[in-house]
């Protein structure tokens, strides 16, 4: 059951000060490969899952950044945990028709 929403923003320190967007695209590719439901926003991506798989996903994103030779990564993460279940639609459906 999906009991957690996680929003993540990564800020990689790129080699030679390269543009971060291709690195963010790589992070989103890792999220997509996870098979979890997600929504990309302008400043962060929100993913639905259970807490343990979301923690593993953070690890996979950071491992991908290391593969891409970034010297460091800041991961800003927010969790919303509801043991009875939660979805992004629960929080956004009233705005989706606007």
C-alpha positions in Angstrom: 0.0 0.0 0.0 1.2 3.5 -0.8 1.5 5.2 2.6 4.0 7.9 1.9 4.5 10.8 -0.4 8.1 12.0 -0.8 9.2 15.2 -2.6 12.9 15.4 -3.6 15.0 18.1 -5.0 18.6 17.3 -5.9 21.3 19.9 -6.2 24.4 18.2 -7.7 27.8 19.9 -7.7 28.6 19.2 -11.3 32.1 18.6 -12.9 33.6 21.9 -14.1 30.4 23.8 -13.2 28.3 22.1 -16.0 24.6 22.8 -16.3 22.7 20.8 -13.6 19.6 20.1 -15.8 21.0 17.0 -17.5 21.9 15.6 -14.1 18.4 16.3 -12.8 17.1 14.5 -15.9 19.2 11.5 -14.9 17.8 11.6 -11.4 14.3 11.6 -12.9 15.2 8.7 -15.1 16.1 6.7 -11.9 12.7 7.6 -10.4 11.0 6.5 -13.6 12.9 3.2 -13.7 11.7 2.6 -10.1 8.1 2.0 -11.4 6.7 4.2 -8.7 4.1 6.8 -9.5 5.6 10.3 -9.6 5.0 13.9 -10.7 7.7 16.2 -11.9 7.3 19.8 -10.7 9.4 22.9 -11.5 11.5 22.7 -8.4 11.0 19.1 -7.1 9.6 15.7 -7.9 7.0 14.0 -5.8 6.8 10.2 -5.6 4.3 7.8 -4.1 5.4 4.7 -2.3 6.1 3.1 1.0 8.7 4.6 3.3 11.3 1.9 2.8 11.2 1.9 -1.0 11.5 5.7 -1.0 14.6 5.6 1.1 16.1 3.1 -1.3 15.2 5.4 -4.2 17.1 8.3 -2.6 20.1 6.0 -2.4 19.8 5.0 -6.0 19.5 8.6 -7.1 22.7 9.5 -5.2 24.5 6.4 -6.6 23.6 7.6 -10.1 25.1 11.0 -9.4 28.3 9.4 -8.2 28.4 7.4 -11.5 28.1 10.7 -13.3 31.1 12.0 -11.3 29.5 14.8 -9.4 31.6 15.8 -6.4 28.7 16.1 -4.0 24.9 16.2 -4.0 22.4 18.0 -1.7 19.1 16.1 -1.5 16.3 18.1 -0.1 13.6 15.7 0.9 10.1 16.0 2.4 7.9 13.1 3.6 4.2 12.9 4.2 3.4 9.6 5.9 -0.2 8.4 6.4 -0.4 4.7 7.6 -3.9 4.3 6.2 -2.8 5.3 2.7 -2.2 8.5 0.7 -1.9 9.6 -2.9 -0.9 12.8 -4.7 -4.4 13.1 -6.0 -5.8 13.2 -2.4 -3.9 16.5 -1.9 -4.2 18.0 -5.4 -7.4 16.9 -7.0 -9.3 20.1 -6.2 -6.6 22.0 -8.1 -6.2 19.7 -11.1 -9.4 21.0 -12.8 -8.4 24.7 -12.5 
